[in-house]
Amino acid sequence: MNVSTTQNVTIPSGPAALAGTLFVSGEKPKAAVVLHAATGVPARFYAAFATWLSRDRGIACLTYDYRDFGASGSAQGSAATMTDWGVHDQQAARDWLRARLPEAPLWVIGHSLGGMMLPYQTGLASIARVVTVASGAVNVRDHPWPYQAFARAFWAPGLGALSRRIGRFPTRALRIGHDLPAGVYAQWRQWCTSPAFQRDDADLPVADATALTCPMRVVAVSDDALCPPAAVWRLMTAYPGAMKRQVVLDPRTFGMARIGHLDPLGERGRPLWPTLIAQDLPSRSNVLI
């Protein structure tokens, strides 16, 4: 077992500076992972997983917070959008890690939002492997009840107006997470309440649907009410050139009472971690295992 050490780093992303942490061991890394977070989840949530990657698997891992969120600044008065987070900040973090560890195979692990945005980025040929976890093109109608009732209330037009008026989306006051920039919430709402999801969003760059050709492990969670497996599989159409393998995590398989949307990459998901990063045999078919 290696010793994992951490380095606090700053990643430039346009006018923003992203606060990140690089988890490394004393040996030459077998791979370098950039871990793109889910919406509203601070980078510190992933520290245990990143430590495990570096210490137990010899894989360097970069975690970071999107602009105007977490350690990267305040949501109050921010002009940030989902495009800023999912295109510009994710691109900046991946490019930074590639320059920092150029000899290590570059992996992308994306949680929720973190696995959705690669088609809108550049330089995808440099990626050796992608793992998406609970990432899907989800519509409000996809959620099972009673969670769907909560989702519909969360996307109520009045909350968008409130966030514009006070200069942030007050997630903390609603006791459901950390405050978000108002523009992040607005664009997120647009996607999740539209049958087209992202396809009609003029704020996004033109997607290159064939640029990603590396192996891709697409992980869904059977009891994920926020992003059910059907929505995860729907997202795979955005990656037609990738060699995809589908995986469903069932809590019963791992002796767990539940998994849900957040736990796979958090401390409570430790039993799942070897399965998340397991290597697949190359295949261009979508195989359900």
Secondary structure, 3 states (H helix, E strand, C coil): CCCCEEEEEEEEECCEEEEEEEEECCCCCCEEEEEECCCCCCHHHHHHHHHHHHHHHCEEEEEECCCCCHHHCCCCCCCCCHHHHHHHHHHHHHHHHHHHCCCCCEEEEEEHHHHCCHHHCCCHHHEEEEEEECCCCCCHHHCCCCHHHHHHHHCCHHHHHHHHHHCCECCCCCCCCCCECHHHHHHHHHHHCCCCCCCCCCCCCCCCCCCCCCEEEEEEECCCCCCCHHHHHHHHHHCCCCEEEEEEECHHHHCCCCCCCCHHHCHHHHHHHHHHHCCCCCCCCCEEC
